[in-house]
Amino acid sequence: MPINKNPRPFVIGLTGSIGMGKSETAKLFAAEGIPVFDADAVIHELYAGEAAAMIEAAYPGTTKAGVVDRAALSKSLAGDPGALARLEGLMHPLVAERREQFLAAADAPIVLLDIPLLLETGTRVDAVVVASAPEHVQRMRVLARPGMTQEKFEALKARQMSDVEKRAQAHYVVTTDKGLDHAREQVKMILADIRNKISA
């Protein structure tokens, strides 16, 4: 029986700019049996729990009944260029703690971290997967979201590393504009390649 040389799971980091299909791509990995850490979901939990009081202290009037009001927080951030960086400074350690708990508890050879700002925050992973689509597809998807405007879209894009830069740093790219079956096949190929590498 071979000795397990890699007791620590192989960590895939999944990222992608807004509207690129990252969340759907994460679901495809999950459907293949890969445990997924969803950073956005963790932030939602923290906003409804331990981070709420801290955020209210830093940005008064941004919580209701002990839960962060995302619309009020967004409005508060809009008028202050340094406010977003301060919020990220508050949230990143809490998210990192949850991420480490996830990794410590993981009982699988491969796990996936779904982190929008993976490359911007320098989170360490074994392979980077970028969900990507042409710019016109991204624009169409994002502008179809409720309450989204051209100005909001441009502001969100400006805060993120560009798709070109992300793809340049990727080990694998999943293109998401050719349908779910096409994306699923790419995910299967990525996992086959990684399994081949870790069993070599």
Phi, psi and omega per residue, in radians:
M1 nan 2.199 -3.085
P2 -1.172 2.545 3.086
I3 -1.362 2.389 3.102
N4 -1.282 1.842 -3.117
K5 -1.371 -0.314 -3.067
N6 -2.143 1.311 3.136
P7 -1.114 -0.478 3.089
R8 -1.421 2.404 3.141
P9 -1.170 2.687 3.001
F10 -1.307 2.192 -3.012
V11 -1.823 2.023 3.016
I12 -1.611 2.327 3.009
G13 -1.837 2.113 3.127
L14 -1.840 2.274 3.096
T15 -2.502 3.100 -3.130
G16 2.895 2.540 -3.140
S17 -1.188 2.922 -3.135
I18 -0.959 2.357 3.084
G19 1.375 0.161 -3.085
M20 -1.610 -0.052 3.103
G21 1.600 0.371 -3.105
K22 -1.076 -0.791 -3.092
S23 -1.113 -0.718 3.101
E24 -1.146 -0.648 3.112
T25 -1.133 -0.707 3.091
A26 -1.040 -0.695 3.120
K27 -1.101 -0.621 3.125
L28 -1.159 -0.690 3.059
F29 -1.128 -0.754 3.125
A30 -1.061 -0.673 3.134
A31 -1.133 -0.387 3.084
E32 -1.561 0.146 3.071
G33 1.546 0.234 -3.131
I34 -1.552 2.142 3.055
P35 -1.097 2.335 -3.051
V36 -2.074 2.265 2.981
F37 -1.704 2.044 -3.082
D38 -1.801 1.783 -3.076
A39 -1.078 -0.665 3.124
D40 -1.091 -0.744 3.133
A41 -1.122 -0.662 3.110
V42 -1.121 -0.719 3.113
I43 -1.092 -0.718 3.078
H44 -1.011 -0.781 3.131
E45 -1.099 -0.765 -3.123
L46 -1.149 -0.662 3.112
Y47 -1.102 -0.513 3.138
A48 -1.626 0.005 -3.063
G49 -2.371 -2.035 -2.928
E50 -1.156 -0.386 -3.103
A51 -1.490 -0.276 -2.996
A52 -1.039 -0.849 -3.102
A53 -1.122 -0.671 -3.138
M54 -1.128 -0.726 -3.135
I55 -1.242 -0.686 3.097
E56 -1.068 -0.675 3.126
A57 -1.159 -0.662 -3.107
A58 -1.417 -0.570 -3.091
Y59 -2.326 1.398 -3.066
P60 -0.956 2.425 3.101
G61 1.506 0.214 -3.089
T62 -1.823 0.113 3.075
T63 -2.167 2.699 3.045
K64 -2.332 2.178 3.128
A65 0.917 0.702 3.060
G66 1.357 0.222 3.122
V67 -2.203 2.416 3.134
V68 -1.141 2.250 3.039
D69 -1.564 1.823 -3.002
R70 -1.072 -0.613 3.131
A71 -1.165 -0.754 3.128
A72 -1.162 -0.674 3.124
L73 -1.146 -0.762 3.130
S74 -1.037 -0.729 3.129
K75 -1.138 -0.702 3.135
S76 -1.134 -0.674 -3.134
L77 -1.230 -0.560 -3.017
A78 -1.038 -0.591 -3.064
G79 -1.535 0.017 -3.025
D80 -2.387 1.917 -3.083
P81 -1.010 -0.572 -3.105
G82 -1.553 -0.082 -3.028
A83 -1.162 -0.684 -3.123
L84 -1.119 -0.738 3.125
A85 -1.085 -0.666 3.117
R86 -1.185 -0.689 3.098
L87 -1.101 -0.773 3.118
E88 -1.085 -0.630 3.081
G89 -1.093 -0.578 3.086
L90 -1.326 -0.721 -2.998
M91 -1.453 -0.628 -3.032
H92 -1.002 -0.758 3.121
P93 -1.096 -0.627 3.134
L94 -1.196 -0.737 3.116
V95 -1.163 -0.704 3.138
A96 -1.086 -0.657 3.119
E97 -1.114 -0.787 3.102
R98 -1.105 -0.673 3.138
R99 -1.101 -0.754 3.126
E100 -1.134 -0.655 3.078
Q101 -1.091 -0.737 3.109
F102 -1.053 -0.825 -3.111
L103 -1.144 -0.686 -3.137
A104 -1.145 -0.577 -3.093
A105 -1.559 -0.183 -3.030
A106 -1.132 2.235 3.112
D107 -2.089 1.098 -3.097
A108 -2.684 2.641 -3.130
P109 -1.239 -0.458 -3.132
I110 -2.317 2.349 3.035
V111 -2.282 2.850 -3.114
L112 -2.228 2.317 3.027
L113 -1.820 2.003 3.121
D114 -1.649 1.734 -3.008
I115 -2.299 1.949 -3.117
P116 -0.958 -0.754 -3.091
L117 -1.789 0.678 -3.102
L118 -0.934 -0.901 -3.065
L119 -1.333 -0.604 -3.136
E120 -1.158 -0.590 -3.091
T121 -1.633 -0.113 3.093
G122 1.203 0.496 3.106
T123 -1.106 2.300 -3.068
R124 -1.419 2.219 3.105
V125 -2.450 2.948 3.141
D126 -1.542 -0.456 3.092
A127 -2.656 2.491 3.128
V128 -1.853 2.206 3.040
V129 -1.965 2.246 3.126
V130 -1.974 2.200 2.995
A131 -1.469 2.272 -3.012
S132 -2.499 2.654 3.069
A133 -2.667 2.789 3.090
P134 -1.025 2.673 -3.058
E135 -1.036 -0.656 -3.117
H136 -1.169 -0.532 3.094
V137 -1.262 -0.759 3.089
Q138 -0.993 -0.856 -3.113
R139 -1.048 -0.792 -3.126
M140 -1.076 -0.772 -3.126
R141 -1.115 -0.804 -3.050
V142 -1.220 -0.752 -3.109
L143 -1.208 -0.258 3.080
A144 -1.420 -0.169 -3.127
R145 -1.280 2.529 3.132
P146 -1.032 2.331 3.067
G147 1.355 0.013 -3.113
M148 -1.451 2.440 3.067
T149 -2.182 2.892 3.094
Q150 -1.004 -0.726 -3.113
E151 -1.121 -0.778 3.124
K152 -1.091 -0.750 -3.140
F153 -1.049 -0.819 -3.129
E154 -1.116 -0.659 3.136
A155 -1.160 -0.732 3.118
L156 -1.127 -0.771 3.128
K157 -1.063 -0.686 -3.090
A158 -1.132 -0.444 -3.115
R159 -1.465 -0.203 -3.061
Q160 -1.906 2.650 2.995
M161 -1.082 2.495 -3.084
S162 -1.180 2.761 3.117
D163 -1.043 -0.670 3.136
V164 -1.080 -0.783 3.124
E165 -1.130 -0.713 -3.136
K166 -1.121 -0.788 -3.136
R167 -1.100 -0.573 3.129
A168 -1.148 -0.459 -3.128
Q169 -1.717 0.001 -3.055
A170 -1.433 2.545 2.926
H171 -1.470 -0.557 3.136
Y172 -2.458 2.570 3.065
V173 -2.171 2.310 3.025
V174 -1.870 1.999 3.093
T175 -1.487 2.297 -2.943
T176 -1.977 0.235 -3.074
D177 -1.799 0.161 -3.104
K178 -2.032 0.391 3.081
G179 1.686 2.813 -3.051
L180 -1.148 -0.697 -3.114
D181 -1.106 -0.692 3.121
H182 -1.125 -0.777 3.120
A183 -1.118 -0.706 -3.139
R184 -1.063 -0.732 3.120
E185 -1.094 -0.694 3.108
Q186 -1.103 -0.738 3.124
V187 -1.083 -0.762 3.120
K188 -1.071 -0.715 -3.140
M189 -1.161 -0.710 3.110
I190 -1.064 -0.822 -3.120
L191 -1.148 -0.659 3.094
A192 -1.090 -0.726 3.136
D193 -1.143 -0.747 -3.133
I194 -1.173 -0.762 3.132
R195 -1.065 -0.654 3.106
N196 -1.101 -0.720 -3.114
K197 -1.208 -0.730 -3.062
I198 -1.374 -0.265 3.117
S199 -1.675 -0.128 -3.091
A200 -1.235 nan nan
